[in-house]
Amino acid sequence: MISIRMSIKVILFFLLVGSVNSLVAQSQVDTLNQKDGDNMKQGYWIISGEMRKDTAYAASSIIEKGSYENSRKIGLWKRYYPNGNVQSIINYVNGRPKGEYQIYYKNGQVEEQGDWQRNKNTGDFKRFYKNGEPMQQFTFSDNGKRNGEQFYYYSNGQVEVSVNMVDGKEDGSLKRYYSNGELKSEMKVALGVADKATYVEYKAKKEVVKVENIPVVEVKEAKVEKAKPNIGSVDPEGYNKLYTRSLLLKWDGYYHHGRPWNGKKYIYDQNGLLIRIEMYKNGLYIGNGVIEEE
């Protein structure tokens, strides 16, 4: 008799658990991808290829997922590549990135990671090559400017350039290295101005194998030219102020050899909200600019 009663209790227990799980699942479906009476996105959303009509994604594939509050992203959002691998993991506060974040290559390897506070990078920042080796290693102060020892790397993991920075300007000894780890050259820099009289170059003692690297140009004073805004056309050797078709500013600065060199790149989300300003110097990403509050 006891065994029968126990069996009945077990059956009732599992029936109850199943009912609860079913209700939870139904509740999640009922609260997914909802808009309020003002047509504002609220709660948890899963954006599919079908919803965006993005031909790069299958109709049922997930493009991104996370929560909205009044059509602004809040909390942790994950974005995916068409192959299903994670593209980025970013925390949002009131529609703008804030906190630790990671960006990935299509192969799943981390491309960039850092900490985003008060509309700027702070603390440790790292970028990687597709093979997992470090590409850039920076340290940002609380005001969003680089401070302390900064590093650029070859794709084999060897340091290519090391330089100390104070309040966003090179200050101290700027050293270059061969891909085999030997010192290639060094020069003194004072608050962004190079002292060419201190430049010393060394010959490699061991074989130097050519490996992938990012171009790093010697520090020098920027050439000041009269800036003339333009829309549509690009001056390959001069100042450009370029806009998207929606007339959103996408670049403000100088080009060299036909590519962005010194200036700011503006990045927007799918709603046209400015979420990031990338700063470039001598063709290299050096950090993020401040998004001014409205």
GIHUZI-V614970 format. One record per helix or strand of 2 or more residues. SS is the DSSP state (H for helix, E for strand). FROM is the first residue (numbers start at 1). TO is the last residue. If there is no record, write none. Layout:
ss:SS from:FROM to:TO
ss:SS from:FROM to:TO
//
This chain:
ss:H from:2 to:30
ss:E from:34 to:35
ss:E from:41 to:48
ss:H from:49 to:52
ss:E from:62 to:69
ss:E from:72 to:80
ss:E from:86 to:93
ss:E from:96 to:104
ss:E from:110 to:117
ss:E from:120 to:128
ss:E from:134 to:140
ss:E from:148 to:153
ss:E from:159 to:166
ss:E from:169 to:170
ss:E from:172 to:177
ss:E from:183 to:190
ss:E from:193 to:201
ss:E from:239 to:243
ss:E from:249 to:256
ss:E from:259 to:268
ss:E from:274 to:281
ss:E from:284 to:288
//
